[in-house]
Amino acid sequence: MMTQLKKRPEVLSPAGTLEKLKVAIDYGADAVFVGGQAYGLRSRAGNFSMEELQEGIDYAHARNAKVYVAANMVTHEGNEKGAGEWFRQLRDMGLDAVIISDPALIIICSTEAPGLEIHLSTQASSTNYETFEFWKEMGLTRVVLAREVNMAELAEIRKRTKVEIEAFVHGAMCISYSGRCVLSNHMSHRDANRGGCSQSCRWKYDLYEMPFGSERRSLKGEIPEEYSMSSVDMCMIDHIPDLIENGVDSLKIEGRMKSIHYVSTVTNCYKAAVDAYMESPEAFYAIKDDLVDELWKVAQRELATGFYYGTPTENEQLFGARRKIPQYKFVGEVVSFDETSMTATIRQRNVIHEGDKIEFYGPGFRHFETIVKDLHDEEGQKIDRAPNPMALLTISLPQPVKAGDMIRACKEGLVNLYQKDGRSQTVRA
């Protein structure tokens, strides 16, 4: 009997800018999703001009990666004007697929830009195989799974359809059903479904008791959580085996507005997880704890598995105290390395001091720690402190690094001094 080989899933990373696109691909992404300057849901995500998009597509294809454009807005009357020409431009540029939720845009794309692959957005709330088959009949090749689907349902969908399944595995979770929210419209007159979300669910809300005939009374202090509509972040790094064994074709990382520190770290982790599990389950479980520790080096909320393993409880789902506080800050990236002098030229992103404990990391899950030594500015002057972001600096290193490697500084050099106005004040240890 022929043994069925597991299919390697695509690692799909967010790319809010051209820089992030290149970083994601360099750090192992098999594909990236970006926003164009029309029809998307992230109006503030540094969306791509056509020139930037072409450069990004060329960069990705030269490295055997793909680019998808999110065009998942809900169109009102008149919003669809010009969409056909826009989709044709994307097709002719060599774009790999568009991600759409609105049936009107799907029809326009399929009829006016034939040959451009269409993926169904999670906004369309696909939760069963019949829905997958419907969209297959409409010519779509992939469906982004609704985030409310659990693992057992995912497995059943996989058994009954050959349509590609894309599933979210990491990042922020919308508190509303499949991201279809009108809180922002109500609170700030910004349409979340047309790219203007003001993230009203992230605000603090009070809860009141309003007895008949009496003044309302705030229950603040009597309820455990002020962020009553704000969700924790998703993390499925521990459960890569379940996703692969149940036939997920694409593992989607959320976060087009996140930093290159976040994009590089999270992409690196999920790529390493997939590579290890495809090699063997033993290889995956040998590095699983390291992957979890690595993910906690970037700023994020508490982490949970969303709805994959049943409906989460209030304590699991709502934003609150985190198990861990990231102990690193992103301070720079390697521009070049001179093997003769063992000197790295770095582009600074945050303040760097002589004597700081730093960690270099790069694609392929490479890491090493060292101390900042022989810190010099761009003119070659010896300095003890570099305060200016984007400055070029040089430091001496005990082992080689590569252009594109990232640098974190460990916060062990900072100690809590005292509390003032509810905020921690710090000095160097």
TAQUIHU-V413898 format. One record per residue. N is the residue number from 1. RES is the residue in one small letter. SS is DSSP state (hx for helix, st for strand, lp for the rest). OMEGA is omega in degrees with one decimal (NA if undefined). Layout:
BEGIN
n:N res:RES ss:SS omega:OMEGA
n:N res:RES ss:SS omega:OMEGA
END
This chain:
BEGIN
n:1 res:m ss:lp omega:-177.3
n:2 res:m ss:lp omega:177.8
n:3 res:t ss:lp omega:178.8
n:4 res:q ss:lp omega:-179.2
n:5 res:l ss:lp omega:175.7
n:6 res:k ss:lp omega:177.6
n:7 res:k ss:lp omega:178.0
n:8 res:r ss:lp omega:178.5
n:9 res:p ss:lp omega:174.9
n:10 res:e ss:st omega:169.3
n:11 res:v ss:st omega:-174.0
n:12 res:l ss:st omega:-173.1
n:13 res:s ss:st omega:179.0
n:14 res:p ss:st omega:178.5
n:15 res:a ss:lp omega:-178.8
n:16 res:g ss:lp omega:178.8
n:17 res:t ss:lp omega:177.8
n:18 res:l ss:hx omega:177.4
n:19 res:e ss:hx omega:-179.8
n:20 res:k ss:hx omega:176.3
n:21 res:l ss:hx omega:-178.2
n:22 res:k ss:hx omega:178.5
n:23 res:v ss:hx omega:-179.1
n:24 res:a ss:hx omega:-179.1
n:25 res:i ss:hx omega:178.0
n:26 res:d ss:hx omega:-177.3
n:27 res:y ss:lp omega:167.9
n:28 res:g ss:lp omega:-179.9
n:29 res:a ss:lp omega:174.4
n:30 res:d ss:lp omega:178.6
n:31 res:a ss:st omega:175.4
n:32 res:v ss:st omega:172.0
n:33 res:f ss:st omega:-173.6
n:34 res:v ss:st omega:173.8
n:35 res:g ss:st omega:170.7
n:36 res:g ss:lp omega:-178.3
n:37 res:q ss:lp omega:176.8
n:38 res:a ss:lp omega:167.9
n:39 res:y ss:lp omega:-179.7
n:40 res:g ss:lp omega:-176.9
n:41 res:l ss:lp omega:179.3
n:42 res:r ss:lp omega:-175.5
n:43 res:s ss:lp omega:-177.2
n:44 res:r ss:lp omega:-173.3
n:45 res:a ss:lp omega:-179.5
n:46 res:g ss:lp omega:-171.5
n:47 res:n ss:lp omega:-169.1
n:48 res:f ss:lp omega:165.0
n:49 res:s ss:lp omega:179.0
n:50 res:m ss:hx omega:179.2
n:51 res:e ss:hx omega:177.6
n:52 res:e ss:hx omega:179.9
n:53 res:l ss:hx omega:178.2
n:54 res:q ss:hx omega:177.4
n:55 res:e ss:hx omega:179.2
n:56 res:g ss:hx omega:178.0
n:57 res:i ss:hx omega:179.8
n:58 res:d ss:hx omega:179.8
n:59 res:y ss:hx omega:-178.9
n:60 res:a ss:hx omega:-175.8
n:61 res:h ss:hx omega:177.1
n:62 res:a ss:lp omega:-178.8
n:63 res:r ss:lp omega:176.4
n:64 res:n ss:lp omega:176.1
n:65 res:a ss:lp omega:-177.5
n:66 res:k ss:st omega:177.7
n:67 res:v ss:st omega:175.2
n:68 res:y ss:st omega:176.9
n:69 res:v ss:st omega:175.9
n:70 res:a ss:st omega:176.3
n:71 res:a ss:lp omega:-165.9
n:72 res:n ss:lp omega:176.8
n:73 res:m ss:lp omega:171.0
n:74 res:v ss:lp omega:-175.0
n:75 res:t ss:lp omega:168.7
n:76 res:h ss:lp omega:-177.4
n:77 res:e ss:lp omega:178.5
n:78 res:g ss:lp omega:-179.2
n:79 res:n ss:lp omega:-174.7
n:80 res:e ss:lp omega:-177.4
n:81 res:k ss:lp omega:-180.0
n:82 res:g ss:lp omega:-175.8
n:83 res:a ss:hx omega:-179.0
n:84 res:g ss:hx omega:178.6
n:85 res:e ss:hx omega:179.8
n:86 res:w ss:hx omega:178.3
n:87 res:f ss:hx omega:177.7
n:88 res:r ss:hx omega:176.9
n:89 res:q ss:hx omega:179.2
n:90 res:l ss:hx omega:179.1
n:91 res:r ss:hx omega:-175.7
n:92 res:d ss:hx omega:176.3
n:93 res:m ss:hx omega:-179.3
n:94 res:g ss:lp omega:178.0
n:95 res:l ss:lp omega:-175.9
n:96 res:d ss:lp omega:178.8
n:97 res:a ss:st omega:169.4
n:98 res:v ss:st omega:-179.8
n:99 res:i ss:st omega:-171.5
n:100 res:i ss:st omega:174.1
n:101 res:s ss:lp omega:-174.0
n:102 res:d ss:lp omega:179.0
n:103 res:p ss:hx omega:179.5
n:104 res:a ss:hx omega:179.1
n:105 res:l ss:hx omega:177.0
n:106 res:i ss:hx omega:179.1
n:107 res:i ss:hx omega:179.8
n:108 res:i ss:hx omega:-178.6
n:109 res:c ss:hx omega:-175.3
n:110 res:s ss:hx omega:-177.8
n:111 res:t ss:hx omega:-175.2
n:112 res:e ss:hx omega:176.0
n:113 res:a ss:lp omega:-178.6
n:114 res:p ss:lp omega:-178.7
n:115 res:g ss:lp omega:176.5
n:116 res:l ss:lp omega:-176.4
n:117 res:e ss:lp omega:-179.2
n:118 res:i ss:st omega:172.1
n:119 res:h ss:st omega:-179.3
n:120 res:l ss:st omega:-179.1
n:121 res:s ss:lp omega:174.1
n:122 res:t ss:hx omega:178.6
n:123 res:q ss:hx omega:-178.3
n:124 res:a ss:hx omega:172.1
n:125 res:s ss:lp omega:178.5
n:126 res:s ss:lp omega:-173.3
n:127 res:t ss:lp omega:-178.8
n:128 res:n ss:lp omega:-173.8
n:129 res:y ss:hx omega:177.6
n:130 res:e ss:hx omega:176.3
n:131 res:t ss:hx omega:176.5
n:132 res:f ss:hx omega:-178.5
n:133 res:e ss:hx omega:176.3
n:134 res:f ss:hx omega:-178.4
n:135 res:w ss:hx omega:173.8
n:136 res:k ss:hx omega:178.0
n:137 res:e ss:hx omega:178.0
n:138 res:m ss:lp omega:176.0
n:139 res:g ss:lp omega:179.6
n:140 res:l ss:lp omega:-176.2
n:141 res:t ss:lp omega:-177.2
n:142 res:r ss:st omega:175.1
n:143 res:v ss:st omega:173.1
n:144 res:v ss:st omega:-172.5
n:145 res:l ss:lp omega:171.1
n:146 res:a ss:lp omega:-175.1
n:147 res:r ss:lp omega:-179.8
n:148 res:e ss:lp omega:-178.5
n:149 res:v ss:lp omega:178.5
n:150 res:n ss:lp omega:-172.9
n:151 res:m ss:hx omega:178.7
n:152 res:a ss:hx omega:177.5
n:153 res:e ss:hx omega:176.9
n:154 res:l ss:hx omega:180.0
n:155 res:a ss:hx omega:179.9
n:156 res:e ss:hx omega:177.2
n:157 res:i ss:hx omega:-179.2
n:158 res:r ss:hx omega:-179.7
n:159 res:k ss:hx omega:-168.7
n:160 res:r ss:hx omega:179.3
n:161 res:t ss:lp omega:176.2
n:162 res:k ss:lp omega:176.3
n:163 res:v ss:lp omega:-179.5
n:164 res:e ss:st omega:178.5
n:165 res:i ss:st omega:172.3
n:166 res:e ss:st omega:-175.9
n:167 res:a ss:st omega:176.6
n:168 res:f ss:st omega:-179.8
n:169 res:v ss:st omega:-176.2
n:170 res:h ss:st omega:173.1
n:171 res:g ss:st omega:-174.6
n:172 res:a ss:lp omega:179.3
n:173 res:m ss:lp omega:175.0
n:174 res:c ss:lp omega:-177.4
n:175 res:i ss:lp omega:-179.1
n:176 res:s ss:lp omega:-176.1
n:177 res:y ss:hx omega:178.8
n:178 res:s ss:hx omega:175.2
n:179 res:g ss:hx omega:-177.9
n:180 res:r ss:lp omega:-168.5
n:181 res:c ss:lp omega:175.0
n:182 res:v ss:lp omega:176.9
n:183 res:l ss:hx omega:-178.4
n:184 res:s ss:hx omega:177.4
n:185 res:n ss:hx omega:-176.1
n:186 res:h ss:hx omega:-173.2
n:187 res:m ss:hx omega:-171.9
n:188 res:s ss:hx omega:178.5
n:189 res:h ss:lp omega:176.2
n:190 res:r ss:lp omega:-172.5
n:191 res:d ss:lp omega:-179.5
n:192 res:a ss:hx omega:-176.6
n:193 res:n ss:hx omega:172.5
n:194 res:r ss:hx omega:170.4
n:195 res:g ss:lp omega:-174.0
n:196 res:g ss:lp omega:-173.5
n:197 res:c ss:lp omega:177.0
n:198 res:s ss:lp omega:177.4
n:199 res:q ss:lp omega:180.0
n:200 res:s ss:hx omega:-180.0
n:201 res:c ss:hx omega:-179.6
n:202 res:r ss:hx omega:-178.8
n:203 res:w ss:lp omega:174.2
n:204 res:k ss:lp omega:177.9
n:205 res:y ss:lp omega:175.9
n:206 res:d ss:lp omega:177.8
n:207 res:l ss:lp omega:-175.6
n:208 res:y ss:st omega:167.6
n:209 res:e ss:st omega:-176.3
n:210 res:m ss:lp omega:179.2
n:211 res:p ss:lp omega:-179.3
n:212 res:f ss:lp omega:177.2
n:213 res:g ss:lp omega:-179.4
n:214 res:s ss:lp omega:176.5
n:215 res:e ss:lp omega:178.6
n:216 res:r ss:lp omega:-179.0
n:217 res:r ss:st omega:179.4
n:218 res:s ss:st omega:177.3
n:219 res:l ss:lp omega:178.9
n:220 res:k ss:lp omega:-175.9
n:221 res:g ss:lp omega:178.3
n:222 res:e ss:lp omega:176.3
n:223 res:i ss:lp omega:-170.4
n:224 res:p ss:lp omega:-171.3
n:225 res:e ss:lp omega:179.1
n:226 res:e ss:lp omega:-179.6
n:227 res:y ss:lp omega:-169.5
n:228 res:s ss:lp omega:178.1
n:229 res:m ss:lp omega:-175.2
n:230 res:s ss:lp omega:-174.6
n:231 res:s ss:st omega:169.1
n:232 res:v ss:lp omega:178.6
n:233 res:d ss:st omega:176.1
n:234 res:m ss:st omega:172.0
n:235 res:c ss:st omega:-179.5
n:236 res:m ss:lp omega:-176.5
n:237 res:i ss:hx omega:178.7
n:238 res:d ss:hx omega:-169.2
n:239 res:h ss:hx omega:175.3
n:240 res:i ss:hx omega:178.0
n:241 res:p ss:hx omega:-179.9
n:242 res:d ss:hx omega:-178.4
n:243 res:l ss:hx omega:-179.6
n:244 res:i ss:hx omega:-177.7
n:245 res:e ss:hx omega:178.5
n:246 res:n ss:lp omega:166.5
n:247 res:g ss:lp omega:174.9
n:248 res:v ss:lp omega:-176.4
n:249 res:d ss:lp omega:-176.6
n:250 res:s ss:st omega:179.3
n:251 res:l ss:st omega:-170.5
n:252 res:k ss:st omega:176.3
n:253 res:i ss:st omega:-179.9
n:254 res:e ss:lp omega:172.5
n:255 res:g ss:lp omega:-180.0
n:256 res:r ss:lp omega:-179.8
n:257 res:m ss:lp omega:178.4
n:258 res:k ss:lp omega:-176.6
n:259 res:s ss:lp omega:175.3
n:260 res:i ss:hx omega:174.2
n:261 res:h ss:hx omega:178.3
n:262 res:y ss:hx omega:-176.0
n:263 res:v ss:hx omega:-178.2
n:264 res:s ss:hx omega:-176.9
n:265 res:t ss:hx omega:-175.4
n:266 res:v ss:hx omega:177.1
n:267 res:t ss:hx omega:179.0
n:268 res:n ss:hx omega:-177.8
n:269 res:c ss:hx omega:-177.1
n:270 res:y ss:hx omega:174.7
n:271 res:k ss:hx omega:178.6
n:272 res:a ss:hx omega:179.7
n:273 res:a ss:hx omega:179.7
n:274 res:v ss:hx omega:179.7
n:275 res:d ss:hx omega:-177.7
n:276 res:a ss:hx omega:-177.9
n:277 res:y ss:hx omega:176.8
n:278 res:m ss:hx omega:175.2
n:279 res:e ss:hx omega:177.3
n:280 res:s ss:lp omega:174.9
n:281 res:p ss:hx omega:-179.2
n:282 res:e ss:hx omega:179.1
n:283 res:a ss:hx omega:179.0
n:284 res:f ss:hx omega:-176.3
n:285 res:y ss:hx omega:177.2
n:286 res:a ss:hx omega:-177.6
n:287 res:i ss:hx omega:-172.9
n:288 res:k ss:hx omega:-178.9
n:289 res:d ss:hx omega:177.3
n:290 res:d ss:hx omega:178.7
n:291 res:l ss:hx omega:178.4
n:292 res:v ss:hx omega:178.8
n:293 res:d ss:hx omega:-179.7
n:294 res:e ss:hx omega:-179.0
n:295 res:l ss:hx omega:-179.8
n:296 res:w ss:lp omega:175.9
n:297 res:k ss:lp omega:176.5
n:298 res:v ss:lp omega:-178.6
n:299 res:a ss:lp omega:178.3
n:300 res:q ss:lp omega:176.7
n:301 res:r ss:lp omega:170.2
n:302 res:e ss:lp omega:-175.1
n:303 res:l ss:st omega:178.4
n:304 res:a ss:st omega:-176.1
n:305 res:t ss:lp omega:176.7
n:306 res:g ss:lp omega:-176.7
n:307 res:f ss:lp omega:-174.6
n:308 res:y ss:lp omega:-176.1
n:309 res:y ss:lp omega:178.4
n:310 res:g ss:lp omega:-179.6
n:311 res:t ss:lp omega:-178.1
n:312 res:p ss:lp omega:175.6
n:313 res:t ss:lp omega:179.3
n:314 res:e ss:hx omega:-178.1
n:315 res:n ss:hx omega:179.7
n:316 res:e ss:hx omega:-167.6
n:317 res:q ss:hx omega:-172.7
n:318 res:l ss:st omega:-179.1
n:319 res:f ss:lp omega:178.1
n:320 res:g ss:lp omega:-178.9
n:321 res:a ss:lp omega:179.3
n:322 res:r ss:lp omega:175.4
n:323 res:r ss:lp omega:-176.4
n:324 res:k ss:lp omega:171.9
n:325 res:i ss:lp omega:-179.6
n:326 res:p ss:lp omega:-177.2
n:327 res:q ss:lp omega:-179.2
n:328 res:y ss:st omega:170.6
n:329 res:k ss:st omega:180.0
n:330 res:f ss:st omega:-176.0
n:331 res:v ss:st omega:179.9
n:332 res:g ss:st omega:178.5
n:333 res:e ss:st omega:-178.4
n:334 res:v ss:st omega:175.8
n:335 res:v ss:st omega:179.2
n:336 res:s ss:st omega:179.1
n:337 res:f ss:st omega:178.6
n:338 res:d ss:st omega:-176.3
n:339 res:e ss:lp omega:-179.7
n:340 res:t ss:lp omega:-178.6
n:341 res:s ss:lp omega:-175.2
n:342 res:m ss:lp omega:-177.9
n:343 res:t ss:st omega:177.4
n:344 res:a ss:st omega:168.0
n:345 res:t ss:st omega:-175.7
n:346 res:i ss:st omega:173.0
n:347 res:r ss:st omega:-175.1
n:348 res:q ss:st omega:175.3
n:349 res:r ss:lp omega:176.3
n:350 res:n ss:lp omega:-176.1
n:351 res:v ss:lp omega:178.1
n:352 res:i ss:st omega:178.1
n:353 res:h ss:st omega:166.9
n:354 res:e ss:lp omega:179.4
n:355 res:g ss:lp omega:176.8
n:356 res:d ss:lp omega:171.1
n:357 res:k ss:st omega:-176.5
n:358 res:i ss:st omega:175.9
n:359 res:e ss:st omega:171.3
n:360 res:f ss:st omega:172.2
n:361 res:y ss:st omega:-177.9
n:362 res:g ss:st omega:179.1
n:363 res:p ss:lp omega:-177.9
n:364 res:g ss:lp omega:177.0
n:365 res:f ss:lp omega:175.5
n:366 res:r ss:st omega:179.0
n:367 res:h ss:st omega:160.3
n:368 res:f ss:st omega:-178.8
n:369 res:e ss:st omega:178.0
n:370 res:t ss:st omega:178.9
n:371 res:i ss:st omega:178.0
n:372 res:v ss:lp omega:178.9
n:373 res:k ss:lp omega:177.2
n:374 res:d ss:lp omega:179.5
n:375 res:l ss:lp omega:-179.1
n:376 res:h ss:st omega:176.4
n:377 res:d ss:lp omega:-174.8
n:378 res:e ss:lp omega:178.6
n:379 res:e ss:lp omega:179.2
n:380 res:g ss:lp omega:179.7
n:381 res:q ss:lp omega:178.0
n:382 res:k ss:st omega:179.8
n:383 res:i ss:lp omega:176.4
n:384 res:d ss:lp omega:-174.8
n:385 res:r ss:st omega:178.0
n:386 res:a ss:st omega:-173.5
n:387 res:p ss:lp omega:-167.4
n:388 res:n ss:lp omega:178.3
n:389 res:p ss:lp omega:177.1
n:390 res:m ss:lp omega:174.8
n:391 res:a ss:lp omega:174.4
n:392 res:l ss:st omega:-178.4
n:393 res:l ss:st omega:171.6
n:394 res:t ss:st omega:174.7
n:395 res:i ss:st omega:176.2
n:396 res:s ss:st omega:-176.1
n:397 res:l ss:lp omega:179.4
n:398 res:p ss:lp omega:178.8
n:399 res:q ss:lp omega:-173.7
n:400 res:p ss:lp omega:170.0
n:401 res:v ss:lp omega:-177.9
n:402 res:k ss:lp omega:174.0
n:403 res:a ss:lp omega:-177.6
n:404 res:g ss:lp omega:174.2
n:405 res:d ss:lp omega:-178.3
n:406 res:m ss:st omega:-175.9
n:407 res:i ss:st omega:173.0
n:408 res:r ss:st omega:171.4
n:409 res:a ss:st omega:178.9
n:410 res:c ss:st omega:-177.9
n:411 res:k ss:hx omega:178.7
n:412 res:e ss:hx omega:179.6
n:413 res:g ss:hx omega:179.1
n:414 res:l ss:st omega:177.8
n:415 res:v ss:st omega:177.7
n:416 res:n ss:st omega:-177.2
n:417 res:l ss:st omega:179.3
n:418 res:y ss:st omega:178.3
n:419 res:q ss:st omega:177.6
n:420 res:k ss:st omega:-179.7
n:421 res:d ss:lp omega:177.0
n:422 res:g ss:lp omega:-178.3
n:423 res:r ss:st omega:179.2
n:424 res:s ss:st omega:172.6
n:425 res:q ss:st omega:-174.6
n:426 res:t ss:st omega:171.0
n:427 res:v ss:st omega:178.2
n:428 res:r ss:st omega:-179.0
n:429 res:a ss:lp omega:NA
END
